[in-house]
Amino acid sequence: MTEPIVTQHTEKLPNRYEITVDGTLAGQTDYVDSGAQRIFFHTEIDDGFAGQGLASKLIRAALDDTRAQGKRIVPVCPFVKAFVEKNHEFDDILDKVTPESIATVEAALN
């Protein structure tokens, strides 16, 4: 197995980061940008790739890229929320989930 690759896709809504292993899509984390915030609302790893730590690699790469793009993180997704609670290096760009951030996600999906 080669090193997993994380890529950002912004061609359609919702935007997402995908992780591939040997050219096969293994998972994704979906987000919506709102001003200076990147609202992460869903993360999924294919069952065939479970237990390999790919979700953590995916989220770390996505959050590192979010920082590099000058955005702040809003962790609506339970996995992203758990990740930032354990990995405090993102505390400086972390915003709380608000009713407005939930409404932004709902509007983007409709």
C-alpha positions in Angstrom: 0.0 0.0 0.0 1.3 3.4 -0.9 1.0 6.5 1.3 -2.6 7.8 1.2 -3.2 11.0 -0.8 -5.5 13.8 0.3 -6.9 16.2 -2.3 -9.4 19.1 -2.1 -12.3 19.2 -4.5 -14.3 22.4 -5.0 -16.0 21.7 -8.3 -19.5 21.3 -6.8 -21.3 21.7 -3.4 -20.6 20.4 -0.9 -16.9 21.0 -1.2 -14.8 18.1 0.1 -11.4 16.7 0.8 -10.9 13.1 -0.4 -8.4 10.5 0.7 -7.3 7.8 -1.8 -5.2 4.7 -1.3 -3.5 3.2 -4.3 -5.9 5.3 -6.5 -9.0 4.1 -4.8 -11.3 6.6 -3.0 -11.2 5.6 0.7 -13.1 8.5 2.3 -14.1 12.1 2.4 -14.8 15.0 4.6 -17.4 17.6 3.4 -17.5 21.3 4.2 -19.0 24.6 3.3 -17.1 27.9 3.4 -18.8 30.9 4.9 -16.7 34.0 5.0 -13.6 33.2 7.0 -15.0 30.0 8.3 -14.8 26.5 6.9 -17.7 24.4 8.3 -17.0 20.7 8.3 -20.2 18.7 8.6 -19.6 15.2 7.4 -16.7 12.7 7.4 -16.9 9.1 6.0 -14.4 6.3 5.5 -15.4 3.4 3.3 -15.8 0.2 5.3 -13.1 -1.5 3.3 -10.6 1.0 4.7 -11.8 1.1 8.3 -9.3 0.7 11.1 -6.3 2.1 9.2 -6.2 5.6 10.7 -7.3 7.1 7.4 -10.0 9.4 9.0 -7.4 11.0 11.2 -5.0 11.5 8.3 -7.8 13.0 6.2 -8.9 15.4 8.9 -5.4 16.5 9.8 -4.6 17.2 6.1 -7.9 19.1 5.7 -7.4 21.2 8.8 -3.8 21.9 7.9 -4.9 23.1 4.5 -7.7 25.1 6.1 -5.1 26.9 8.2 -2.9 27.5 5.1 -5.9 29.1 3.3 -6.4 31.5 6.2 -9.8 30.0 7.2 -11.2 29.1 10.6 -12.6 25.7 11.6 -16.2 25.0 12.6 -16.5 21.3 13.6 -20.2 20.4 13.0 -19.1 16.9 12.1 -18.8 14.7 15.2 -15.5 13.2 14.0 -13.9 16.6 13.3 -15.1 17.7 16.7 -13.5 14.8 18.4 -10.3 15.3 16.5 -9.9 18.9 17.5 -10.7 18.1 21.1 -7.7 15.7 21.1 -5.4 17.7 18.9 -5.1 21.2 20.4 -2.8 22.6 17.7 -5.9 23.8 16.0 -7.4 25.7 19.0 -6.3 29.1 17.6 -8.4 28.7 14.5 -11.4 26.9 16.1 -14.9 28.5 16.2 -17.9 27.1 18.1 -20.8 25.6 16.2 -23.7 28.1 16.1 -27.3 28.0 14.8 -26.0 30.2 12.0 -23.3 27.7 11.0 -25.9 24.9 11.0 -28.2 27.0 8.8 -25.3 27.7 6.4 -24.8 23.9 5.9 -28.5 23.3 5.5 -28.8 26.1 2.9 -25.8 24.7 1.0 -27.3 21.2 0.8 -30.8 22.3 -0.3 
